[in-house]
Amino acid sequence: MKKSLLMICLLFSFIACETDSEVRFNETEIQQEGITSKAPEEPVFTTSLKIPIIPLTSIHILQREYFYKYKNIPNQANIISELDYLENRLIELYPEVMYKGVLHKIQKEVEQFLEAYNVYLLEQRKYEKALGLELETSIKNAPTFDSIKEEAQFMSMSQREIDNFKILEEYSKKDVLVTREELDVISKNSKVNIGILGSVAGVLGIGTYRIFQSWNRAVDLSEEFYSDTGAGTKGDAFRHIYVSLHLKRYLSQPISAAIMGANEVVNSNDYDGDKAMDLHNNKLGRVTRYRQFIGAFFGDRNNWRQWGRNVRDFLNGPCENGIPMDRMYNWSSQSPVYPTSISVAKNEINPSINSRDRRYVYYKNTCEIDRCRVIQCRPGYICVSGTCVVDPNYNECNNCRPGEECINGQCRPF
């Protein structure tokens, strides 16, 4: 997981919040002649723009600042759009990275991506119908709310999460506009902004906090479940899977794909293997095993802690649940140098075997294979690393009394 998310996420929720778009599947479009037996390839967000990186908490506070000063007041919203207000404030507060017109440029690219993703969803439905799978009638963006109470209820926030939300809200409601100094203190004290993810960027509307909260939960649970959360480990795989399913649940599948894809493309890993691994695990949480991890529709629909346990149990299952990928080293620099390209990495972790699409990806040696699982040793021996060796604690007599020891199959006094 990288040190930061991207400003590019700003437009994802802006589009979602403003249009309340929905992908509806028309059965007349999916007649027998339209059914395909080939799985479509999910689009990945790409951009050539220079994307400023801004703390997610800053984005959220400024969006709420707009709400209290314009959107929540009759006729005031016509004075300036939320997007323009946000860009002007960001240029004022972060002149070293922000530049005029960048948000509108990002918006155009995001709209194009979402258009392509909706086409993908239709093709995916055709493919699923060909396989006789149960289909969703539509995939739509989650609702957004202006009130803290409704947002807290929708995300099933804990009291601690609600309290943190309210603290940020107070900065937005002040008569005096929030300052850079205040924003820096907030981001510095945020575990996600600084400790793990670094500078982050968010989405427009109150959906910003959903991204922030999703990352917070993923970081907290990964640290609770795993001692090692570095690149290529189970802890890293957990974060990617968990955040992706979180964003699908709270924002939508296309938005989740856009945010996680942009994070990989714009804020890319140093090594192609890491990038390919992350993209694969993202899709696992967002699409391939989403229903498995999200649990029962009514029982676990809002139980985000249970989602985390479901992901953990899958990752902690047999190593066969995952695809081990090589990471070779340049021994002079101790730096990973393999796979040599993104295509090589993708071919290694996601070959044309459908069952492998449903497995997570990790670097070799981060999952200990139980080599003794299918080996039975004769009495007096135990299996160690796949080999039967003498069991030093074995007592072949099985009936010696206290004060006796088993020697050559007979019980003798000490």
HURAJO-V675867 format. One record per residue. RES is the residue in one letter. SS is DSSP state (hx for helix, st for strand, lp for the rest). BURIAL is # if it has 24 or more other C-alpha atoms within 12 Angstrom, else .. D_CENTER is the distance of its C-alpha to the mean C-alpha in Angstrom with 2 decimals. Layout:
{{RES;SS;BURIAL;D_CENTER} {RES;SS;BURIAL;D_CENTER}}
This chain:
{{M;lp;#;9.08} {K;lp;#;11.53} {K;lp;#;13.78} {S;lp;#;13.10} {L;lp;#;11.48} {L;lp;#;13.99} {M;lp;#;16.90} {I;lp;#;16.35} {C;hx;#;13.89} {L;hx;#;17.16} {L;hx;#;18.48} {F;hx;#;15.71} {S;hx;#;16.45} {F;hx;#;20.06} {I;hx;#;20.60} {A;hx;#;18.94} {C;hx;#;20.95} {E;hx;#;24.16} {T;hx;.;24.48} {D;lp;.;22.77} {S;lp;#;22.42} {E;st;#;22.12} {V;st;#;22.09} {R;st;.;25.05} {F;lp;#;26.14} {N;lp;.;29.91} {E;hx;.;31.43} {T;hx;.;34.26} {E;hx;.;31.88} {I;hx;.;30.93} {Q;lp;.;34.40} {Q;hx;.;35.29} {E;hx;.;36.01} {G;hx;.;32.58} {I;lp;#;30.71} {T;lp;.;29.15} {S;lp;.;28.66} {K;lp;.;26.32} {A;lp;.;22.56} {P;lp;.;21.56} {E;lp;.;19.22} {E;lp;#;16.11} {P;lp;#;16.68} {V;lp;#;14.69} {F;lp;#;15.25} {T;lp;#;17.92} {T;lp;#;20.15} {S;lp;.;23.15} {L;lp;#;23.29} {K;lp;.;23.47} {I;lp;#;20.59} {P;lp;#;21.37} {I;lp;#;18.84} {I;lp;#;19.47} {P;lp;#;18.18} {L;hx;#;16.06} {T;hx;#;18.61} {S;hx;#;21.36} {I;hx;#;20.03} {H;hx;#;19.71} {I;hx;#;23.20} {L;hx;#;24.79} {Q;hx;#;23.55} {R;hx;#;25.00} {E;hx;#;28.02} {Y;hx;#;28.62} {F;hx;#;28.38} {Y;hx;#;31.10} {K;hx;#;33.32} {Y;hx;#;33.18} {K;hx;.;31.12} {N;lp;.;32.43} {I;lp;.;36.01} {P;lp;.;38.01} {N;lp;.;38.81} {Q;hx;.;37.01} {A;hx;.;33.90} {N;hx;.;36.25} {I;lp;.;37.06} {I;lp;.;33.81} {S;lp;.;30.52} {E;hx;#;27.33} {L;hx;#;26.02} {D;hx;#;29.28} {Y;hx;#;29.46} {L;hx;#;26.06} {E;hx;#;26.96} {N;hx;#;30.37} {R;hx;#;29.14} {L;hx;#;26.57} {I;hx;.;29.37} {E;hx;.;31.58} {L;hx;#;29.21} {Y;lp;#;27.49} {P;lp;.;30.26} {E;lp;.;29.32} {V;lp;.;26.17} {M;lp;.;26.55} {Y;lp;#;28.89} {K;lp;#;30.48} {G;lp;.;29.07} {V;hx;#;25.65} {L;hx;#;23.81} {H;hx;#;25.99} {K;hx;#;25.38} {I;hx;#;21.62} {Q;hx;#;22.20} {K;hx;.;24.25} {E;hx;#;21.74} {V;hx;#;18.97} {E;hx;#;21.57} {Q;hx;#;22.40} {F;hx;#;18.89} {L;hx;#;18.51} {E;hx;.;21.97} {A;hx;#;21.10} {Y;hx;#;18.04} {N;hx;#;20.41} {V;hx;.;22.78} {Y;hx;#;20.21} {L;hx;#;19.57} {L;hx;#;23.35} {E;hx;#;23.78} {Q;hx;#;21.13} {R;hx;#;23.13} {K;hx;#;26.28} {Y;hx;#;24.93} {E;hx;#;23.87} {K;hx;#;27.28} {A;hx;.;28.95} {L;lp;.;27.38} {G;lp;.;28.48} {L;lp;.;25.09} {E;lp;.;24.62} {L;lp;.;23.44} {E;lp;.;21.98} {T;lp;.;24.57} {S;st;.;22.27} {I;st;#;18.75} {K;st;#;19.05} {N;lp;#;17.38} {A;lp;#;17.17} {P;lp;#;20.15} {T;lp;#;20.34} {F;lp;#;22.81} {D;lp;#;25.02} {S;lp;.;25.87} {I;hx;#;24.08} {K;hx;.;25.31} {E;hx;.;23.83} {E;hx;#;20.42} {A;hx;#;20.50} {Q;hx;.;21.59} {F;hx;#;18.98} {M;lp;#;16.08} {S;lp;#;18.24} {M;lp;#;18.34} {S;lp;.;20.18} {Q;hx;.;23.33} {R;hx;.;21.94} {E;hx;#;19.13} {I;hx;#;21.90} {D;hx;.;24.14} {N;hx;#;21.72} {F;hx;#;21.25} {K;hx;#;25.05} {I;hx;.;25.59} {L;hx;#;23.77} {E;hx;#;25.71} {E;hx;.;28.96} {Y;hx;#;28.47} {S;hx;#;28.06} {K;hx;.;31.18} {K;lp;.;33.56} {D;lp;.;36.62} {V;lp;.;36.08} {L;lp;.;33.07} {V;lp;#;30.44} {T;lp;.;31.14} {R;hx;#;29.23} {E;hx;.;30.39} {E;hx;.;28.91} {L;hx;#;25.53} {D;hx;.;25.54} {V;hx;.;26.37} {I;hx;#;23.56} {S;hx;#;20.88} {K;hx;.;22.56} {N;lp;.;22.42} {S;lp;#;18.74} {K;hx;#;16.81} {V;hx;#;13.60} {N;hx;#;15.72} {I;hx;#;17.94} {G;hx;.;17.27} {I;hx;#;13.81} {L;lp;#;12.41} {G;lp;#;15.94} {S;lp;#;16.94} {V;lp;#;14.42} {A;lp;#;15.16} {G;lp;#;14.48} {V;lp;#;15.64} {L;lp;#;19.13} {G;lp;#;20.30} {I;lp;#;19.21} {G;hx;#;15.74} {T;hx;#;15.20} {Y;hx;#;15.14} {R;hx;#;12.48} {I;hx;#;9.96} {F;hx;#;11.75} {Q;hx;#;11.83} {S;hx;#;8.22} {W;hx;#;7.73} {N;hx;#;11.07} {R;hx;#;10.50} {A;hx;#;7.70} {V;hx;#;10.23} {D;hx;#;13.14} {L;hx;#;12.36} {S;hx;#;11.44} {E;hx;.;14.73} {E;hx;.;16.50} {F;hx;#;15.77} {Y;lp;#;16.09} {S;lp;.;18.69} {D;lp;.;17.13} {T;lp;#;13.63} {G;lp;#;14.75} {A;lp;#;13.67} {G;lp;#;14.07} {T;lp;#;14.29} {K;hx;#;13.02} {G;hx;#;11.60} {D;hx;#;9.55} {A;hx;#;8.53} {F;hx;#;7.79} {R;hx;#;5.41} {H;hx;#;3.32} {I;hx;#;4.56} {Y;hx;#;4.76} {V;hx;#;2.71} {S;hx;#;3.37} {L;hx;#;6.45} {H;hx;#;7.07} {L;hx;#;7.47} {K;hx;#;9.44} {R;hx;#;11.45} {Y;hx;#;12.29} {L;lp;#;12.68} {S;lp;#;12.93} {Q;hx;#;11.76} {P;hx;#;13.38} {I;hx;#;11.96} {S;hx;#;8.29} {A;hx;#;9.60} {A;hx;#;11.58} {I;hx;#;9.35} {M;hx;#;6.87} {G;hx;#;10.20} {A;hx;#;12.18} {N;hx;#;10.31} {E;hx;#;11.23} {V;hx;#;14.59} {V;hx;#;15.98} {N;lp;#;14.66} {S;lp;#;14.93} {N;lp;#;15.19} {D;lp;#;18.79} {Y;lp;#;18.81} {D;hx;#;18.18} {G;hx;#;17.24} {D;hx;#;14.23} {K;hx;#;13.20} {A;hx;#;13.96} {M;hx;#;12.16} {D;hx;#;8.77} {L;hx;#;9.53} {H;hx;#;10.67} {N;hx;#;7.92} {N;hx;#;5.56} {K;hx;#;8.75} {L;hx;#;9.36} {G;hx;#;6.99} {R;hx;#;8.00} {V;hx;#;11.54} {T;hx;#;13.17} {R;lp;#;12.71} {Y;hx;#;11.43} {R;hx;#;14.94} {Q;hx;#;15.38} {F;hx;#;12.53} {I;hx;#;13.33} {G;lp;#;16.92} {A;lp;.;20.20} {F;lp;.;20.32} {F;lp;.;22.74} {G;lp;.;22.38} {D;lp;.;18.66} {R;lp;#;17.57} {N;lp;#;17.12} {N;lp;#;16.66} {W;hx;#;13.17} {R;hx;#;14.62} {Q;hx;.;15.63} {W;hx;#;12.25} {G;hx;#;11.32} {R;hx;#;14.69} {N;hx;#;14.29} {V;hx;#;11.31} {R;hx;#;13.42} {D;hx;.;16.52} {F;hx;#;15.28} {L;hx;#;14.32} {N;lp;#;17.59} {G;lp;.;19.59} {P;lp;.;21.79} {C;hx;#;20.76} {E;hx;.;21.52} {N;hx;#;18.17} {G;st;#;16.80} {I;st;#;18.05} {P;st;#;19.49} {M;st;#;19.61} {D;lp;#;22.42} {R;lp;#;22.27} {M;lp;.;25.84} {Y;st;.;27.26} {N;st;.;29.85} {W;lp;.;31.86} {S;lp;.;33.63} {S;lp;.;30.53} {Q;lp;.;28.18} {S;st;.;25.56} {P;st;.;23.49} {V;lp;.;25.15} {Y;lp;#;23.87} {P;lp;#;22.67} {T;lp;.;24.90} {S;lp;.;23.04} {I;hx;#;19.87} {S;hx;.;21.99} {V;hx;.;23.11} {A;hx;#;19.66} {K;hx;#;18.54} {N;hx;.;21.83} {E;hx;#;21.44} {I;hx;#;18.08} {N;lp;#;18.43} {P;lp;.;22.18} {S;lp;.;23.83} {I;lp;.;23.58} {N;hx;.;21.81} {S;hx;.;21.12} {R;hx;#;19.07} {D;hx;#;16.55} {R;hx;#;15.65} {R;lp;#;15.23} {Y;st;#;12.56} {V;st;#;13.62} {Y;st;#;14.92} {Y;st;#;17.90} {K;lp;.;21.22} {N;lp;.;22.65} {T;lp;#;19.45} {C;lp;#;20.21} {E;lp;.;23.84} {I;lp;.;25.38} {D;lp;.;28.00} {R;lp;.;30.92} {C;lp;.;33.32} {R;lp;.;31.69} {V;lp;.;34.30} {I;lp;.;37.19} {Q;lp;.;40.11} {C;lp;.;42.57} {R;lp;.;46.20} {P;lp;.;47.45} {G;lp;.;47.66} {Y;st;.;44.65} {I;st;.;40.94} {C;st;.;38.06} {V;st;.;36.43} {S;lp;.;33.88} {G;lp;.;35.21} {T;st;.;38.88} {C;st;.;41.51} {V;st;.;43.26} {V;st;.;45.93} {D;lp;.;44.78} {P;lp;.;46.60} {N;lp;.;46.37} {Y;lp;.;47.77} {N;lp;.;51.05} {E;lp;.;52.85} {C;lp;.;55.56} {N;lp;.;53.22} {N;lp;.;56.16} {C;lp;.;57.34} {R;lp;.;58.58} {P;lp;.;57.72} {G;lp;.;59.58} {E;st;.;59.45} {E;st;.;57.39} {C;st;.;56.95} {I;st;.;58.92} {N;lp;.;59.36} {G;lp;.;58.50} {Q;st;.;60.96} {C;st;.;60.58} {R;st;.;62.58} {P;st;.;63.12} {F;lp;.;61.44}}
